Amino acid sequence: MKKSVFLAMLFLSMCLFVGNVFASSNPQIKEKPTLKVIVDGTQLSLKNTPINNNGRVLLGLRELLIALGVPNDSEHIIWNQENKTVKVVKDDKEVFLAIGNKKATVNGEEIELDTEPVIYKNSTYIPTRFVAQSLSRLVFWDGSTNSVVITTENNFDKVSSFVASEKQKTGLIHYTQNENVVENGAETYSCKYDVKSDSEKGIEYTSVSLTKDGNTRTSEVFEDKTYTYSRSQVRAEWLKESKEDGEGSILQKEETNRALTASLFINEESNDRVVLEGDSLAFAVDSTKDTYFDVLKDKSSKCHVKMEYRIKTPDINVRICELKRMEYVITGNYETADGLQPYKITKVIEYMLDDQETVPVPSDLSNSYTIPKGMNEYYNVNGGYSLYVPEGWYLPDMYDENPSITYINENDPNKFCVVCVNLTYMSEDWSVSDIKPYMIESMKGSLKNCKILKDEIIKWKGYEALRINVSGQDKESGQAMKEQVIVVNYQGMILTFTIAGDSSTYDLKSKEVTQIVDSWLSWAVG
């Protein structure tokens, strides 16, 4: 008898255990910590990490229901612990769901779900799209911004109707854009753009003023239908780049356009002015791509959008409006050696709607150069030189006195190669032979068990140069290393390239290192 009771209790406890771990043991479930959920124009701050099960997004039960306006009480959210079921009551809707069951009911009508509700990490998760639509909401998925957007049909129709009345800008267009970046409470970057374009002629001119780390530099950009030309204040020539057909901005995608519209609501409205507001990453993805502010990789990132329109004809039946001002503020956190640090990016675009200034066309565009395919240009202000660097290498700041161009294997930070550049001005004549013994001794002390592989006098771009190759072990880690130094008597100045890396990466990147060193151009100064 005791044995039977024990087995019965064991079976019951096992059933409860299986119910609790059902989701945890389901290999189809994937956590989506960076997924964003926007309801009625506000991005939710979720305590329960969103999950994906069978290709569908599930959210924490109460977090989703409360965001949808369901009162958080036992009369509207009725949870049955014994049967693992929930009944949701809101207005004239009654929705019934059961954990692990793909059959649900809405006002008594049975519906087959794409994915079942689950218990994951001791929290109840319910299918987002099904529940929201059952409570008379519209649901939009935007893969470009990794967002689920939920709104009411009335709000979506109202915003859509207003957006459709916007007059598309053509002909002469003049606008300014101001942006600034604040990291950990301090402004680190600001930039001002003044843009004039003529869509009929297919030309655009932009002047740029950028301030970073206390340094301000200006540049200008001119575009026609075929090429983009850019030039900084320290350059004599224009960088000429061919325009190629591509996917373009994510805002050109219908999916993102509809999700953006669903994210907005009309905050202010009068006979001559309307303001739309809401949270949306539509403008933030392109702005932060390939930076450490990348909103698609930051679970805390948000972007609040505010768009102000001027109404030209107030009659709603024939209403025509023009975008006058747009502001979006991106916030989030990025990783540093000291942990997560907060950031804030603010961008404000203002259109000069009544300005009909013509677009200036530079007269010296023929004075231009191009960058080889697959390469990026690194320009150093202090030395007045440029280098072409293969894609995949990290470029230093243009103001660095001793810049380091670095390659790091993304899967193993111990696999790296670095090219350091130093330019020292000399007041007396000198020869590389004079400094050869000193450089050899210096190289011997750079590594443990250092071995001189080669030392030779060579010609580099017609100049006398010294090249020394060594191998050994890093003094701290013991890792096998290789180093090379190239010292050039460059018009009386000492030009030094120092190349270092772990042995395997050094060998792997030797061809690219040669490309970097041999691409040295000193004519870059204007």
C-alpha positions in Angstrom: 0.0 0.0 0.0 2.7 2.4 1.0 4.6 1.5 -2.2 1.5 2.3 -4.3 1.0 5.7 -2.7 4.7 6.5 -3.2 4.5 5.6 -6.8 1.4 7.6 -7.3 3.0 10.7 -5.7 6.1 10.2 -7.7 4.1 10.0 -10.9 2.2 13.2 -10.0 5.4 15.1 -9.2 6.9 13.9 -12.5 3.9 15.2 -14.4 4.2 18.6 -12.7 8.0 18.6 -13.4 7.4 17.8 -17.0 4.9 20.6 -17.2 7.4 23.1 -15.9 10.2 22.0 -18.1 8.1 21.5 -21.2 9.3 24.7 -22.8 12.9 24.4 -21.5 13.3 21.0 -23.1 11.7 22.1 -26.4 14.6 22.6 -28.8 12.4 24.9 -31.0 12.4 27.6 -28.4 14.9 30.4 -28.9 15.4 33.4 -26.7 15.2 36.8 -28.6 16.6 39.3 -26.1 17.0 42.0 -28.7 13.5 41.8 -30.2 11.5 45.0 -29.7 7.8 45.1 -29.0 5.9 48.4 -29.6 2.3 48.8 -28.5 0.3 52.0 -29.3 3.5 53.9 -30.1 5.4 52.9 -27.0 8.2 50.3 -26.9 7.7 47.9 -24.0 10.4 47.4 -21.3 10.1 43.7 -20.9 11.1 41.7 -17.8 10.5 38.4 -19.5 12.8 37.8 -22.5 10.8 37.4 -25.7 11.0 33.9 -27.2 10.4 32.3 -30.5 8.7 29.0 -30.8 8.0 27.3 -34.1 8.7 30.6 -35.9 6.3 32.6 -33.8 6.9 35.3 -31.1 5.7 34.6 -27.6 5.7 37.1 -24.7 5.2 36.9 -21.0 1.4 36.5 -20.3 0.8 39.5 -18.0 3.3 41.8 -19.7 1.5 41.4 -23.0 -2.1 41.5 -21.7 -1.5 44.6 -19.6 0.1 46.4 -22.6 -3.0 45.5 -24.6 -5.2 47.2 -21.9 -6.4 44.2 -20.1 -7.0 45.0 -16.3 -4.5 43.1 -14.2 -7.0 41.5 -11.8 -8.6 38.1 -11.3 -11.7 39.1 -13.2 -10.0 39.8 -16.4 -6.9 37.5 -16.3 -8.1 34.2 -14.9 -5.2 31.7 -14.4 -6.0 28.1 -13.4 -2.8 26.7 -11.8 -4.2 23.1 -11.7 -5.1 22.9 -15.3 -2.5 25.4 -16.6 -5.1 27.4 -18.5 -5.8 31.1 -18.7 -9.0 33.0 -19.6 -8.7 36.6 -20.8 -11.7 38.9 -20.6 -11.7 42.3 -22.2 -14.8 44.2 -23.4 -16.8 41.8 -25.5 -14.0 39.3 -26.0 -13.2 36.1 -24.1 -10.1 34.2 -25.0 -9.2 30.8 -23.6 -5.7 29.2 -23.8 -4.1 26.1 -22.4 -0.4 25.4 -21.9 1.0 23.0 -24.4 -2.3 23.0 -26.4 -2.6 24.4 -29.9 -6.3 24.7 -29.6 -7.7 27.9 -28.2 -11.1 29.6 -28.2 -12.3 33.1 -28.8 -15.9 33.7 -27.6 -16.4 30.0 -27.6 -15.1 29.5 -31.2 -12.3 27.0 -31.4 -9.1 28.1 -33.3 -6.0 26.1 -34.2 -2.8 28.0 -33.2 0.5 28.0 -35.1 2.2 27.5 -31.8 1.1 26.6 -28.3 1.4 28.6 -25.0 4.4 27.4 -22.9 5.9 27.7 -19.5 9.5 28.8 -19.9 11.8 29.4 -17.0 8.8 29.4 -14.7 7.0 32.1 -16.6 3.9 31.7 -18.8 4.3 32.7 -22.4 1.5 33.3 -24.9 1.4 33.7 -28.7 1.7 37.4 -29.4 -0.1 37.8 -32.8 -3.0 35.5 -31.9 -3.8 37.1 -28.5 -3.4 40.7 -29.9 -5.6 40.0 -32.9 -8.2 38.2 -30.7 -8.4 41.5 -28.7 -9.1 43.4 -32.0 -5.6 44.7 -32.5 -3.5 44.9 -35.7 -0.1 43.2 -35.6 2.9 44.0 -37.8 6.2 42.2 -38.0 9.3 44.1 -39.3 12.3 41.9 -39.9 14.5 44.8 -40.8 14.2 46.3 -37.3 13.5 43.0 -35.5 10.3 44.5 -34.1 6.7 43.5 -33.4 4.3 46.5 -33.7 0.8 46.4 -32.3 -1.8 49.2 -32.8 -5.6 49.8 -33.2 -7.2 49.7 -36.6 -8.6 53.2 -36.0 -5.2 54.7 -35.2 -3.5 52.9 -38.2 -6.2 54.1 -40.6 -5.9 57.7 -39.3 -2.1 57.8 -39.5 -2.1 56.0 -42.9 -4.5 58.5 -44.3 -2.4 61.4 -43.0 0.8 60.0 -44.4 -0.8 59.4 -47.7 -1.6 63.1 -48.0 2.1 64.1 -47.7 3.4 65.9 -50.7 6.6 64.2 -52.0 9.4 66.7 -52.2 10.7 67.3 -55.7 12.7 70.0 -57.5 14.8 72.2 -55.3 15.1 71.0 -51.7 17.1 72.5 -48.8 17.4 71.0 -45.3 19.8 70.9 -42.4 20.6 68.0 -40.1 22.2 68.3 -36.7 23.2 65.2 -34.8 25.1 64.7 -31.6 26.3 61.7 -29.5 26.5 61.6 -25.7 28.4 58.7 -24.1 28.2 58.1 -20.4 26.9 61.6 -19.9 29.5 63.5 -22.0 29.1 64.7 -25.6 31.7 62.9 -27.7 30.6 63.8 -31.3 28.5 66.3 -33.1 27.9 66.9 -36.8 26.1 69.5 -38.8 24.9 69.0 -42.4 23.6 71.6 -44.8 22.0 69.9 -47.9 20.8 71.4 -51.1 19.4 69.1 -53.9 17.6 69.3 -57.2 15.7 66.1 -58.0 15.0 67.2 -61.5 18.7 67.6 -62.3 19.7 64.7 -60.1 22.4 66.6 -58.2 23.0 67.3 -54.5 25.6 69.3 -52.5 26.3 68.9 -48.8 28.6 70.8 -46.5 29.6 69.0 -43.3 31.1 70.3 -40.0 32.1 67.5 -37.6 33.4 67.9 -34.1 35.0 65.0 -32.3 37.2 64.9 -29.2 37.6 68.7 -29.4 38.6 68.7 -33.0 36.4 70.3 -35.7 36.9 69.5 -39.4 34.8 70.3 -42.4 34.1 68.5 -45.6 31.9 68.7 -48.7 30.0 66.1 -50.8 28.6 66.5 -54.3 26.5 63.9 -56.0 25.2 63.5 -59.6 23.3 60.6 -61.1 26.5 58.6 -61.6 29.1 59.5 -59.0 29.6 60.7 -55.4 32.5 63.1 -54.8 33.7 63.9 -51.3 36.5 66.1 -50.1 37.7 67.1 -46.6 39.3 70.5 -45.7 42.8 68.9 -45.7 42.5 67.3 -49.2 43.4 68.8 -52.5 41.5 66.2 -54.5 37.9 64.8 -54.6 37.3 61.1 -53.7 35.2 59.8 -56.6 32.9 56.8 -56.1 30.6 55.2 -58.6 27.0 54.8 -57.6 25.8 51.1 -57.7 22.3 49.8 -57.5 21.6 48.2 -54.1 18.8 47.5 -51.7 19.0 51.0 -50.4 17.7 52.2 -47.1 15.4 49.9 -45.1 12.8 52.7 -45.3 12.2 51.7 -48.9 10.8 48.4 -47.8 7.0 48.1 -47.6 7.2 45.9 -44.5 9.2 48.6 -42.6 6.9 51.4 -43.9 3.8 49.7 -42.6 5.4 49.0 -39.2 6.6 52.6 -38.9 3.1 53.8 -39.7 1.7 51.5 -37.0 4.2 52.8 -34.5 3.0 56.4 -34.8 0.1 58.3 -33.3 -1.2 61.8 -33.9 0.0 63.8 -30.8 -1.0 67.3 -32.0 -3.3 68.5 -34.7 -4.5 71.9 -35.9 -5.5 73.6 -39.2 -1.9 74.3 -40.1 0.2 71.7 -38.2 0.2 68.0 -37.3 2.7 66.2 -35.1 3.2 62.4 -35.3 5.1 60.6 -32.5 6.1 57.1 -31.5 8.8 54.6 -30.9 10.3 52.9 -33.9 13.8 51.6 -34.9 13.1 52.4 -38.6 15.5 55.4 -38.6 17.9 53.9 -36.1 19.0 50.8 -38.0 20.8 52.5 -40.8 22.2 55.2 -38.5 23.9 52.7 -36.1 24.8 49.8 -38.5 28.5 48.6 -38.2 29.0 50.8 -35.0 29.1 49.8 -31.4 25.7 51.5 -31.0 24.1 48.9 -33.3 20.5 48.8 -32.2 19.9 45.3 -33.6 22.5 44.0 -31.1 21.5 46.0 -28.1 18.4 44.7 -26.1 18.0 48.0 -24.3 18.0 50.2 -27.5 15.1 52.5 -28.2 14.3 55.2 -30.7 11.6 57.8 -30.3 10.5 59.6 -33.4 8.7 63.0 -33.7 7.6 64.3 -37.1 6.1 67.7 -37.6 4.1 68.5 -40.8 2.9 71.8 -42.2 -0.6 71.6 -43.6 -1.0 73.4 -46.9 -4.7 72.7 -47.4 -6.7 72.0 -44.2 -9.7 70.4 -45.9 -9.3 66.7 -45.0 -10.8 65.6 -48.3 -8.1 67.4 -50.3 -5.5 67.8 -47.6 -1.8 68.3 -48.6 0.9 68.3 -46.0 4.7 68.7 -46.1 7.3 67.3 -43.6 8.8 70.3 -41.9 10.8 68.9 -39.1 11.8 65.4 -37.9 13.6 64.5 -34.7 14.6 61.1 -33.5 16.4 60.1 -30.3 18.2 56.8 -30.0 19.2 55.5 -26.5 20.8 52.3 -25.3 24.0 50.8 -23.9 27.2 49.6 -25.4 29.9 47.2 -24.0 33.2 48.5 -22.8 36.0 47.0 -20.7 34.3 48.7 -17.7 30.9 47.2 -18.4 27.9 48.6 -20.1 27.9 52.4 -20.8 24.8 54.4 -21.8 24.6 56.4 -24.9 22.2 58.9 -26.6 22.1 59.9 -30.2 19.9 62.9 -31.2 19.2 63.8 -34.9 17.1 66.8 -36.0 16.3 67.4 -39.6 14.6 70.7 -40.6 13.3 71.5 -44.1 13.5 75.1 -45.5 10.1 74.6 -47.3 10.1 78.0 -48.9 13.8 78.2 -49.8 14.5 77.9 -53.5 18.4 78.1 -53.4 20.1 76.6 -56.4 22.5 73.7 -55.9 26.2 74.7 -56.1 28.3 72.6 -58.6 32.1 72.5 -57.8 34.2 73.5 -60.8 37.2 71.2 -60.0 35.5 67.7 -59.9 38.0 66.5 -62.5 40.7 66.8 -59.9 39.7 63.4 -58.3 40.9 59.9 -57.4 39.3 56.5 -56.7 39.8 53.8 -54.1 40.6 50.3 -55.3 37.7 47.8 -54.9 37.8 45.9 -51.7 39.8 48.6 -49.9 39.1 51.4 -47.5 41.1 54.6 -47.3 42.9 55.7 -44.1 44.0 59.4 -44.1 46.2 60.8 -41.3 46.0 64.5 -40.7 49.2 64.9 -38.7 51.4 63.2 -41.3 49.4 64.3 -44.4 49.4 60.8 -45.9 46.9 58.2 -46.9 47.0 54.4 -47.0 44.6 51.9 -48.7 43.6 49.2 -46.2 41.8 45.9 -47.1 38.2 45.5 -45.8 38.1 43.7 -42.5 40.9 45.8 -40.8 40.1 48.4 -38.2 41.1 51.9 -39.0 42.5 54.3 -36.4 41.5 57.9 -35.9 42.8 60.4 -38.5 44.3 62.5 -35.8 46.4 59.7 -34.2 50.1 60.6 -34.1 51.2 57.0 -34.2 48.2 55.2 -35.8 47.8 51.4 -35.6 45.9 49.6 -38.4 44.6 46.3 -36.9 43.2 43.0 -38.0 41.6 40.8 -35.2 40.1 37.4 -35.8 36.5 37.8 -34.7 36.5 34.2 -33.3 39.8 34.5 -31.5 41.2 37.8 -30.2 44.7 36.2 -29.8 44.8 35.9 -33.6 45.8 39.4 -34.8 48.1 41.5 -37.0 48.8 45.2 -36.6 50.6 47.7 -38.8 51.9 50.8 -36.9 53.0 53.9 -38.7 55.4 56.6 -37.4 56.7 59.7 -39.3 59.6 61.6 -37.6 60.9 64.9 -39.0 64.7 65.2 -39.1 66.8 68.3 -39.3 70.0 66.6 -40.5 71.0 64.2 -43.3 71.0 60.6 -42.3 71.2 57.1 -43.7 69.3 53.9 -42.8 72.8 52.2 -42.5 73.5 54.6 -39.6 70.5 53.4 -37.6 70.7 49.7 -38.6 72.6 48.4 -35.5 70.3 50.4 -33.1 67.2 49.0 -34.8 68.5 45.4 -34.6 69.2 45.7 -30.9 65.8 47.2 -30.3 64.1 44.4 -32.2 66.0 41.8 -30.2 64.6 43.2 -27.0 61.0 43.2 -28.2 60.4 39.4 -27.9 61.5 36.5 -25.7 64.0 34.2 -27.4 64.1 36.6 -30.3 65.7 35.4 -33.5 66.7 37.7 -36.4 65.3 36.1 -39.5 66.5 38.8 -42.0 68.0 42.3 -42.0 68.7 44.0 -45.3 68.9 47.3 -47.1 66.2 47.6 -49.8 64.7 50.1 -52.1 61.1 51.2 -51.2 59.3 53.3 -53.8 62.8 54.5 -54.9 63.9 55.4 -51.4 66.6 53.8 -49.3 65.0 51.5 -46.6 66.0 49.1 -43.9 63.9 45.9 -43.4 64.3 43.6 -40.3 62.3 40.4 -39.6 62.3 38.6 -36.3 60.5 35.8 -34.5 60.1 34.8 -30.9 57.6 34.6 -28.1 55.5 37.2 -26.4 57.1 38.1 -23.1 53.8 37.7 -21.1 51.8 35.0 -22.8 54.6 33.1 -24.5 52.6 33.1 -27.7 54.6 32.6 -30.9 55.1 35.9 -32.6 56.6 37.5 -35.7 57.6 41.1 -36.2 58.9 43.2 -39.0 60.1 46.8 -39.2 60.6 48.9 -42.3 62.5 52.1 -41.9 62.6 54.5 -44.8 64.7 57.6 -45.4 61.7 59.5 -46.8 62.9 62.9 -48.1 65.1 63.2 -45.0 62.3 62.1 -42.6 62.2 58.8 -40.8 59.2 56.8 -41.9 58.7 53.6 -39.9 56.3 50.7 -40.5 56.1 48.2 -37.7 54.2 45.0 -38.3 53.5 42.5 -35.6 51.2 39.5 -34.9 50.9 35.9 -33.9 52.9 33.7 -36.3 49.9 32.2 -38.1 48.0 35.4 -38.6 51.2 37.3 -39.6 51.8 34.8 -42.3 48.1 34.8 -43.4 48.0 38.6 -43.7 51.5 39.1 -45.2 50.1 39.9 -48.6 47.6 42.4 -47.2 50.3 44.0 -45.1 52.4 44.6 -48.2 49.4 46.2 -49.9 49.0 48.6 -47.0 52.6 49.6 -46.8 53.1 49.9 -50.6 49.9 52.1 -50.9 51.5 55.0 -49.0 50.6 58.3 -50.7 52.0 61.6 -49.5 50.2 63.8 -52.0 47.0 63.7 -49.9 47.6 67.1 -48.3 45.7 70.0 -49.8 
